[in-house]
Every structure is written in C-alpha cells, then in structure tokens.
Amino acid sequence: MAEHSDNNRSRGGRPQGDGKFRNKGGFKPNRGGRPNRNSNKKRGGSNWETQRGPHSGPQRAGYREERLNKRLNEPDVPNDLDPKELDPSVRQELRSLSKDNADMVAKHLIMAATLLDDDPDKALAHARAAKDRAGRVSVARETCGIVAYHAGEWKEAIAELRAARRMAGGPGLLPVLADAERGLGKPEKALEVANDPQADQLDAESKAELAIVVAGAHQDLDHPEEALLALEAQLDNAEAPDVTRMRLFYAYADALATAERKDEAIEWFRRAEEMDTEEVLDVPDRLAELGVEPDEDK
C-alpha cells in the first residue's frame, strides 16, 4: 500500500502496523507480550456473544436499516476467494459469528491484507466492511485500525485501535497508536501513549518500533538529544527482526544528522544500508545530503 507522505515527520519511518503483518492469509493480531485474557475468555473469542447476550443494549432507531445499507454497499470480493486462506489464529477469533457472516468477514480481512500495499482506499473499504459485520470481535477492530493507520486516516485508526485494546487488552498496539497521534500533529500525546505502563510488556520488535516513534515525537518537538536517547536504548536489541533493526539504525542516523553529528550519522546510515537487502531506504540520498560523494559510499 502506498503510504501517505508526512514531510513534517521524522524520516525514521512508521511502525509496521502489527509487526507480524500478513501474507495473503490476513492480519495476525499484534498482542505480543500481553497478559492472558480472563480465564473465561478463550483466545478464540468463541464466547463473546454468549457472555454479552444477543445485544449490548437497546438498538437505536434505524439500526437494522443502517446495517442493511452498509452490507449492500460493501466492496465486492472474488467469488473464488476461500475464507480458509485467512490465518488460522485470526479465524479462531471469528467463531462467535454465524458461519456465513464469519466467512464474509474472513474474506474482507483477506482482501484488506491483499490490497494494503497497492490500493489503500479499497483495503480500508474491506476493513470497514469486516468491522461493520464483526464490531464486537477485537481482531476486526484491530485490522480496521491498522489499515486506517496505513491509509493515513489517523482519527479512525486511533478510535479502532483503542477499541481493540479495550476488548483484547495488552500493549501490542501502542507503537501504532502513538504514531497515529504524531500523524495528527500531537507529539506530546504520542509521548503520553508511549509512556503507558504496559509498554514494558512489549516484545522486542514492538519495543524497537516504539523507540522509533518516541524519537520521531521528540524530533517533532525539537528535542534532538531526547530522540537519540530513546533510540540508543534499543540499539543492542538483538531479538528484534533484522528489518526492524534496519529501520532503527536508519532512524538513529537521521537523529544524529538532525543533531549535527555528521560523522556518526554517516556511520549509522551505512549500517542501515548494509541490512537493506530490498533497497527500500533512501540512504544514498541521505549520504549525499551529508556531503558523501557516490564513490565514497562503500
């Protein structure tokens, strides 16, 4: 999915949404490091409906008509799309739904994941359709929030990710929530989100992602030294995936450049470049900005 450009934000990059994002099998919930759910709530989510009853409260006037209209306006899904292609751990969470509804939710989740890189608007339409059909299932709210985040729909992302956290608990969505606040131009709020006590429970990957967001927020506030400190705390995080460490090194180099520590910035840009096997970073351009000639960039 093409990301919206944010020229006023650090070039350190965004979190990768849920970290363990997707293949065609769909989104995997990002709840690494979370505590277990209450003992009467299995991970599969099979008893959401039975615990809450058929409805959470009286239905407002026009509710059924509104729901019908939303379904009539849903984006189409391919006839040959198999809901079993959805990641099994996600399918487990849909067991509280009727089979037909669960299958349609699964198809919309698959389409949201499949389209995310190439067509953000269509991906978000599918994610919204899944959410509208399964609003009490945390993975549907989480997926809608993550797709909205990648589409640059910051307010929607925050609302959906907060709903997912209320349902499922755990710290896993904190990096995305914090960066969405940055997207709204609220770096102070981003830092407040990042300081959530549950941040200590994040897995290694998410801790590195959160450090990138925190550093970006400090740079938004013109606090270069605080940005460097946030990143330095994660530079030795060997448990994070290589792609996350690559982005961490790039963000650190960017922060060093902002702090006018040119030689160190060059060193860390080159470290990031060594890990950039897919050539997704703009390191040659950044080195040129620092006065490094192409022949020197070895």
Secondary structure in CASP SS format (residue, H / E / C, confidence):
PFRMAT SS
TARGET T0000
AUTHOR 0000-0000-0000
METHOD secondary structure of the structure
MODEL  1
M C 1.00
A C 1.00
E C 1.00
H C 1.00
S C 1.00
D C 1.00
N C 1.00
N C 1.00
R C 1.00
S C 1.00
R C 1.00
G C 1.00
G C 1.00
R C 1.00
P C 1.00
Q C 1.00
G C 1.00
D C 1.00
G C 1.00
K C 1.00
F C 1.00
R E 1.00
N E 1.00
K C 1.00
G C 1.00
G E 1.00
F E 1.00
K C 1.00
P C 1.00
N C 1.00
R C 1.00
G C 1.00
G C 1.00
R C 1.00
P C 1.00
N C 1.00
R C 1.00
N C 1.00
S C 1.00
N C 1.00
K C 1.00
K C 1.00
R C 1.00
G C 1.00
G C 1.00
S C 1.00
N C 1.00
W H 1.00
E H 1.00
T H 1.00
Q H 1.00
R H 1.00
G C 1.00
P C 1.00
H C 1.00
S C 1.00
G C 1.00
P C 1.00
Q C 1.00
R C 1.00
A C 1.00
G C 1.00
Y H 1.00
R H 1.00
E H 1.00
E H 1.00
R H 1.00
L H 1.00
N H 1.00
K H 1.00
R H 1.00
L H 1.00
N C 1.00
E C 1.00
P C 1.00
D C 1.00
V C 1.00
P C 1.00
N C 1.00
D C 1.00
L C 1.00
D C 1.00
P H 1.00
K H 1.00
E H 1.00
L C 1.00
D C 1.00
P H 1.00
S H 1.00
V H 1.00
R H 1.00
Q H 1.00
E C 1.00
L C 1.00
R C 1.00
S C 1.00
L C 1.00
S C 1.00
K H 1.00
D H 1.00
N H 1.00
A H 1.00
D H 1.00
M H 1.00
V H 1.00
A H 1.00
K H 1.00
H H 1.00
L H 1.00
I H 1.00
M H 1.00
A H 1.00
A H 1.00
T H 1.00
L H 1.00
L C 1.00
D C 1.00
D C 1.00
D C 1.00
P H 1.00
D H 1.00
K H 1.00
A H 1.00
L H 1.00
A H 1.00
H H 1.00
A H 1.00
R H 1.00
A H 1.00
A H 1.00
K H 1.00
D H 1.00
R H 1.00
A C 1.00
G C 1.00
R C 1.00
V C 1.00
S H 1.00
V H 1.00
A H 1.00
R H 1.00
E H 1.00
T H 1.00
C H 1.00
G H 1.00
I H 1.00
V H 1.00
A H 1.00
Y H 1.00
H H 1.00
A C 1.00
G C 1.00
E C 1.00
W H 1.00
K H 1.00
E H 1.00
A H 1.00
I H 1.00
A H 1.00
E H 1.00
L H 1.00
R H 1.00
A H 1.00
A H 1.00
R H 1.00
R H 1.00
M H 1.00
A H 1.00
G C 1.00
G C 1.00
P C 1.00
G C 1.00
L C 1.00
L H 1.00
P H 1.00
V H 1.00
L H 1.00
A H 1.00
D H 1.00
A H 1.00
E H 1.00
R H 1.00
G H 1.00
L C 1.00
G C 1.00
K C 1.00
P H 1.00
E H 1.00
K H 1.00
A H 1.00
L H 1.00
E H 1.00
V H 1.00
A H 1.00
N C 1.00
D C 1.00
P H 1.00
Q H 1.00
A H 1.00
D H 1.00
Q H 1.00
L C 1.00
D C 1.00
A H 1.00
E H 1.00
S H 1.00
K H 1.00
A H 1.00
E H 1.00
L H 1.00
A H 1.00
I H 1.00
V H 1.00
V H 1.00
A H 1.00
G H 1.00
A H 1.00
H H 1.00
Q H 1.00
D H 1.00
L C 1.00
D C 1.00
H C 1.00
P H 1.00
E H 1.00
E H 1.00
A H 1.00
L H 1.00
L H 1.00
A H 1.00
L H 1.00
E H 1.00
A C 1.00
Q C 1.00
L C 1.00
D C 1.00
N C 1.00
A C 1.00
E C 1.00
A C 1.00
P C 1.00
D H 1.00
V H 1.00
T H 1.00
R H 1.00
M H 1.00
R H 1.00
L H 1.00
F H 1.00
Y H 1.00
A H 1.00
Y H 1.00
A H 1.00
D H 1.00
A H 1.00
L H 1.00
A H 1.00
T H 1.00
A C 1.00
E C 1.00
R C 1.00
K H 1.00
D H 1.00
E H 1.00
A H 1.00
I H 1.00
E H 1.00
W H 1.00
F H 1.00
R H 1.00
R H 1.00
A H 1.00
E H 1.00
E H 1.00
M H 1.00
D C 1.00
T C 1.00
E C 1.00
E C 1.00
V C 1.00
L C 1.00
D C 1.00
V H 1.00
P H 1.00
D H 1.00
R H 1.00
L H 1.00
A H 1.00
E H 1.00
L C 1.00
G C 1.00
V C 1.00
E C 1.00
P H 1.00
D H 1.00
E H 1.00
D C 1.00
K C 1.00
END
